[in-house]
Amino acid sequence: MKDFQAIIKELKAYLFKEKKSKVLDKDVAILLDINQARFATIKKRNVTPYEDILLFCEKEHMDANALFFKQNI
């Protein structure tokens, strides 16, 4: 299973496909509907916010298994 740092990279790649510009941590926080201060804290501690990620996957019809386990989504 990937750690949160790897999941962030996957989410940034996902956002880049849509934005076609540089993707920042604040963009990932917005994507996951997490306040930026909380996002910074969980990123620093490398704690995965499973519920927030699963809600995002459900909303975007994304395969959560691919996000958590496969190399590229």
Residue, then its C-alpha position, 0 to 999 in steps of 0.5 A: m500500500k502506498d503512503f500518503q506522499a505517494i498518493i499525493k503524487e498520484l493526485k497531483a498527476y490526476l489534477f495535472k491532466e485536467k489543469k495542464s499547469k503546475v499543481l500545488d499542495k493547496d490544489v490537492a487539499i481543495l480536491l480532497d476538501i481538506n483545509q490547507a492547515r490540516f493538509a500540511t499537518i497530515k502531509k508532514r506526519n505522513v498520515t493518510p486521510y482515508e475517509d477524505i480520499l475515499l469520498f473523493c474517489e466516490k465523487e470522481h468515480m475513481d477506483a480507490n484500489a488503483l489509487f492506493f495500490k497500483q503504480n499509476i492511475 
